[in-house]
Amino acid sequence: MFRWIAGIVGFAFAAAVLVAFGSDLRTYFKAPPEATAEHEFHREHKELKLASDGPFGQFDKQQLQRGFQVYKEVCSGCHSLTRVAFRDLHQLGYEEAEVKAIANQWQVEVPSVNPDTGEPATRKAVPADHFPSPYANETAARAANNNALPPDLSLMAKAREGGAAYVYSILTGYQNQPAELLEKFPAAKTAQGLHYNPYFANLNLAMPPPLTSEGQVTYAPGNPKPTVDQMARDVSAFLVWTAEPNLQGRHKSGWPVVIFLIIATLLGFLSYREIWAQAKRKVPSKGPSAPASKAKRTRTSKKAGVTG
């Protein structure tokens, strides 16, 4: 009895789901959703090739240093890098004295406590400190940015689809709204305080263009010309490193593991061919497949006049 009740309930539930699905499907085709500006004018990220791409990728330390310089002089005024410590800069090729100088001269001091009074205070950073946030808290950050909260950039290259290519596209994608968009979607006009960027999900960013002109950051001699495109590439590469500082180590350890698995698989297959493939199948002495059982079935069939 219980099985019958459970079956009826399950059938009723499945029928209700099918009816709801059919109703929604009918509504979709009868009155399809209206097109939006975001759907029609949003663009996929641009192509970006970096030295760290692919299974054999290696970081270009010179480019990472340029990217860090762009972050320091352009991005650090608004965006934090709280998951990275100053001492991690050793991986970019900076000497210990250089790291200490960078930490000591950082434009934002590290929150601390006055040992004499116990009151909140600040101090100069040391290599063991993480990069301090440019704002005391979220409220201060929103107040300084028209109520928009600048995201932390530590994991940005992993947090967004496209990774470094997404960052590069955003930095180089600012433009005026197309006339076609305004004609088709007048209500989608970029509001005051926002900036049109087709590579952003809703087309409008609160962040103004951070890279605006060639030479905004002065590179050391021997480096490429600091064009907007080059600076965007460099800081994008730097953010790949902040998100994956152990990328090269993973590549180095990953390939031996892959090679080991391939060899182990090959040896296992050869062992199978050598040991098991030649083993003959033993016919059970009892059961339908046993010779005695087959003979008995044959005799019985003959007596019954069954042939074939």
Wavefront OBJ file of the C-alpha trace (Angstrom):
o trace
v 0.000 0.000 0.000
v 2.782 2.366 0.920
v 4.485 1.763 -2.419
v 1.331 2.705 -4.279
v 1.009 5.943 -2.310
v 4.689 6.800 -2.862
v 4.330 6.099 -6.571
v 1.276 8.324 -6.875
v 3.023 11.159 -5.002
v 6.130 10.816 -7.182
v 4.052 10.790 -10.358
v 2.148 13.889 -9.213
v 5.404 15.721 -8.420
v 6.915 14.826 -11.819
v 3.723 15.913 -13.574
v 3.745 19.258 -11.743
v 7.377 19.852 -12.758
v 6.623 19.050 -16.400
v 3.574 21.338 -16.414
v 5.583 24.200 -14.894
v 8.410 23.671 -17.370
v 5.999 23.587 -20.289
v 4.275 26.740 -19.078
v 7.568 28.612 -18.754
v 8.696 27.373 -22.155
v 5.454 28.513 -23.738
v 5.754 31.924 -22.087
v 9.348 32.273 -23.300
v 8.451 31.636 -26.948
v 5.201 33.618 -26.780
v 6.773 36.667 -25.118
v 10.589 36.357 -25.286
v 12.614 38.624 -22.964
v 13.533 41.983 -24.390
v 17.100 42.555 -25.524
v 19.273 44.608 -23.187
v 22.217 46.884 -23.814
v 24.416 44.640 -21.680
v 23.521 41.608 -23.784
v 24.112 43.253 -27.155
v 27.106 45.505 -26.485
v 29.145 43.554 -23.940
v 32.390 42.236 -25.438
v 34.492 39.237 -24.551
v 37.970 39.983 -23.243
v 40.815 40.671 -25.662
v 43.572 38.192 -26.363
v 46.645 38.548 -24.163
v 49.784 36.428 -24.350
v 52.121 36.353 -21.355
v 55.323 34.458 -20.639
v 53.515 32.623 -17.819
v 50.862 31.142 -20.117
v 50.666 27.422 -20.828
v 52.057 24.345 -19.066
v 55.632 25.476 -19.687
v 55.024 29.099 -18.667
v 57.679 31.011 -16.743
v 57.411 34.448 -15.181
v 59.228 37.319 -16.879
v 60.713 38.995 -13.796
v 61.519 42.179 -15.659
v 57.892 42.498 -16.734
v 56.700 41.686 -13.200
v 58.865 44.488 -11.821
v 57.368 46.900 -14.347
v 53.894 45.697 -13.386
v 54.657 46.234 -9.718
v 55.811 49.758 -10.545
v 52.501 50.443 -12.315
v 50.578 49.067 -9.341
v 52.634 51.138 -6.910
v 52.356 54.423 -8.794
v 48.851 54.108 -10.264
v 46.719 51.407 -8.652
v 47.778 51.344 -5.003
v 46.021 54.643 -4.252
v 42.646 52.851 -4.474
v 43.207 49.095 -4.584
v 44.632 46.949 -1.814
v 46.906 43.940 -2.152
v 46.362 42.438 1.277
v 47.332 38.832 0.466
v 50.849 39.784 -0.611
v 53.698 40.586 1.774
v 56.557 42.953 0.999
v 59.058 40.102 1.452
v 57.353 38.243 -1.417
v 58.946 40.796 -3.742
v 62.164 38.770 -3.453
v 60.560 36.447 -6.023
v 60.518 39.310 -8.529
v 64.272 39.729 -8.304
v 64.477 42.509 -5.729
v 67.378 42.381 -3.277
v 66.791 42.414 0.483
v 67.852 46.051 0.815
v 65.469 47.037 -1.992
v 62.566 45.229 -0.335
v 63.268 46.963 2.976
v 63.373 50.328 1.215
v 60.097 49.660 -0.625
v 58.376 48.691 2.628
v 59.796 51.638 4.571
v 58.847 54.166 1.893
v 55.363 52.792 1.177
v 52.827 55.610 0.964
v 50.457 54.018 3.497
v 51.662 53.082 6.959
v 50.691 49.855 8.718
v 48.042 50.032 11.473
v 49.560 49.503 14.892
v 49.119 50.346 18.578
v 51.060 52.917 20.553
v 52.895 50.844 23.215
v 52.861 53.719 25.671
v 49.201 54.746 25.488
v 47.514 51.722 23.910
v 45.855 54.031 21.380
v 45.599 53.135 17.685
v 48.598 54.319 15.696
v 50.524 53.612 12.518
v 54.115 52.671 11.782
v 56.441 52.189 8.846
v 56.082 48.861 7.117
v 58.706 46.124 7.318
v 59.259 43.246 4.853
v 57.175 40.863 6.987
v 54.087 43.076 6.663
v 51.429 42.619 4.010
v 50.645 45.543 1.733
v 48.371 47.813 3.780
v 44.976 48.897 2.487
v 44.802 52.516 1.295
v 41.619 52.983 3.370
v 40.952 52.505 7.065
v 37.764 50.521 6.420
v 35.023 49.844 3.875
v 33.067 52.946 4.839
v 36.061 55.177 4.162
v 36.700 53.403 0.863
v 33.114 53.949 -0.330
v 33.108 57.555 0.821
v 36.184 58.267 -1.284
v 34.857 56.503 -4.394
v 31.264 57.673 -4.881
v 29.970 54.749 -2.800
v 31.838 52.187 -4.963
v 34.144 49.748 -3.180
v 37.505 49.233 -4.970
v 38.191 45.477 -4.940
v 41.347 43.925 -3.561
v 43.625 42.946 -6.447
v 45.502 40.055 -4.818
v 43.428 37.342 -6.525
v 41.861 39.388 -9.309
v 43.565 37.376 -12.064
v 41.873 34.227 -10.695
v 38.577 35.757 -9.617
v 37.489 36.948 -13.062
v 36.802 34.905 -16.155
v 39.651 35.475 -18.554
v 42.127 36.247 -15.783
v 44.891 38.590 -16.885
v 43.182 39.116 -20.255
v 40.125 40.476 -18.434
v 42.264 42.950 -16.458
v 44.072 44.019 -19.613
v 40.782 44.480 -21.485
v 39.279 46.603 -18.728
v 42.351 48.839 -18.519
v 42.458 49.423 -22.284
v 38.719 49.288 -23.013
v 37.443 52.696 -21.913
v 35.634 54.584 -24.686
v 32.680 56.794 -25.438
v 29.286 55.171 -25.629
v 28.454 54.136 -29.209
v 25.754 56.210 -30.877
v 24.040 52.967 -31.898
v 23.633 51.992 -28.240
v 22.078 55.345 -27.318
v 19.686 55.147 -30.272
v 18.543 51.648 -29.431
v 18.627 51.915 -25.623
v 18.228 55.574 -24.589
v 17.733 54.564 -20.963
v 21.165 52.914 -20.914
v 23.029 56.212 -21.153
v 26.051 56.185 -18.854
v 25.193 58.080 -15.690
v 27.308 60.882 -14.305
v 30.215 59.508 -12.297
v 30.363 56.287 -14.309
v 32.542 55.377 -17.276
v 31.605 53.273 -20.301
v 33.629 50.098 -20.804
v 32.206 47.301 -23.008
v 34.415 44.671 -21.318
v 32.716 45.197 -17.967
v 29.596 43.131 -17.251
v 27.093 46.004 -17.044
v 29.088 48.298 -19.395
v 29.588 51.050 -16.803
v 32.413 51.350 -14.301
v 32.734 53.642 -11.303
v 36.524 53.545 -11.725
v 37.819 56.236 -14.081
v 40.481 55.192 -16.613
v 43.619 54.624 -14.492
v 46.030 54.550 -17.442
v 45.512 57.635 -19.546
v 48.725 58.595 -21.312
v 52.092 57.357 -22.481
v 54.834 57.890 -19.935
v 52.439 57.996 -16.993
v 54.949 55.660 -15.332
v 58.630 56.085 -16.086
v 60.382 52.796 -16.785
v 64.093 52.293 -16.236
v 66.378 52.341 -19.282
v 66.335 49.140 -21.296
v 62.606 48.554 -20.833
v 59.860 48.955 -23.474
v 58.242 52.321 -24.002
v 55.576 52.854 -21.273
v 52.544 53.152 -23.542
v 49.066 52.609 -22.126
v 48.957 49.195 -23.776
v 52.371 48.174 -22.405
v 51.574 49.351 -18.871
v 48.276 47.443 -18.968
v 50.088 44.275 -20.086
v 52.709 44.649 -17.363
v 50.311 45.191 -14.467
v 48.146 42.309 -15.737
v 51.203 40.031 -15.664
v 51.989 41.269 -12.147
v 48.477 40.368 -10.972
v 48.937 36.852 -12.371
v 51.913 36.551 -10.039
v 50.033 37.908 -7.001
v 47.278 35.351 -7.614
v 49.635 32.437 -8.431
v 53.066 33.127 -6.893
v 53.899 29.393 -6.995
v 52.975 28.982 -10.667
v 56.482 28.040 -11.799
v 56.860 25.537 -8.960
v 53.583 23.859 -9.910
v 54.711 23.589 -13.511
v 58.048 22.069 -12.472
v 56.459 19.489 -10.167
v 53.492 18.782 -12.440
v 55.415 17.463 -15.417
v 57.343 14.758 -13.482
v 54.012 13.578 -12.050
v 52.454 13.406 -15.526
v 55.460 11.518 -16.905
v 55.364 9.087 -13.951
v 51.657 8.400 -14.515
v 52.232 7.754 -18.220
v 55.081 5.311 -17.506
v 53.085 3.580 -14.746
v 50.112 3.188 -17.096
v 52.326 1.746 -19.834
v 53.943 -0.724 -17.414
v 50.530 -1.766 -16.113
v 49.269 -2.429 -19.630
v 52.360 -4.457 -20.548
v 52.005 -6.469 -17.334
v 48.420 -7.240 -18.227
v 49.430 -8.395 -21.704
v 52.219 -10.572 -20.319
v 50.479 -12.160 -17.326
v 46.719 -12.114 -17.812
v 46.004 -11.953 -21.509
v 47.372 -15.493 -22.057
v 45.464 -17.080 -19.174
v 42.740 -19.435 -20.463
v 39.250 -19.164 -19.129
v 38.364 -22.099 -16.909
v 34.985 -23.721 -17.556
v 33.135 -24.334 -14.281
v 32.519 -27.998 -13.422
v 28.995 -27.149 -12.279
v 26.310 -24.931 -13.648
v 24.792 -24.313 -17.108
v 28.204 -23.997 -18.782
v 29.590 -27.284 -17.418
v 30.165 -30.021 -20.094
v 27.924 -32.484 -18.210
v 25.061 -29.984 -18.156
v 25.421 -29.307 -21.879
v 25.388 -33.039 -22.691
v 22.292 -33.582 -20.545
v 20.465 -30.738 -22.311
v 21.393 -32.225 -25.681
v 20.021 -35.683 -24.752
v 16.825 -34.197 -23.379
v 16.291 -32.175 -26.553
v 16.739 -35.251 -28.752
v 14.221 -37.248 -26.726
v 11.740 -34.410 -27.011
v 12.295 -34.277 -30.752
v 13.786 -30.782 -30.646
v 16.519 -30.150 -33.187
v 18.585 -27.134 -34.118
l 1 2 3 4 5 6 7 8 9 10 11 12 13 14 15 16 17 18 19 20 21 22 23 24 25 26 27 28 29 30 31 32 33 34 35 36 37 38 39 40 41 42 43 44 45 46 47 48 49 50 51 52 53 54 55 56 57 58 59 60 61 62 63 64 65 66 67 68 69 70 71 72 73 74 75 76 77 78 79 80 81 82 83 84 85 86 87 88 89 90 91 92 93 94 95 96 97 98 99 100 101 102 103 104 105 106 107 108 109 110 111 112 113 114 115 116 117 118 119 120 121 122 123 124 125 126 127 128 129 130 131 132 133 134 135 136 137 138 139 140 141 142 143 144 145 146 147 148 149 150 151 152 153 154 155 156 157 158 159 160 161 162 163 164 165 166 167 168 169 170 171 172 173 174 175 176 177 178 179 180 181 182 183 184 185 186 187 188 189 190 191 192 193 194 195 196 197 198 199 200 201 202 203 204 205 206 207 208 209 210 211 212 213 214 215 216 217 218 219 220 221 222 223 224 225 226 227 228 229 230 231 232 233 234 235 236 237 238 239 240 241 242 243 244 245 246 247 248 249 250 251 252 253 254 255 256 257 258 259 260 261 262 263 264 265 266 267 268 269 270 271 272 273 274 275 276 277 278 279 280 281 282 283 284 285 286 287 288 289 290 291 292 293 294 295 296 297 298 299 300 301 302 303 304 305 306 307 308
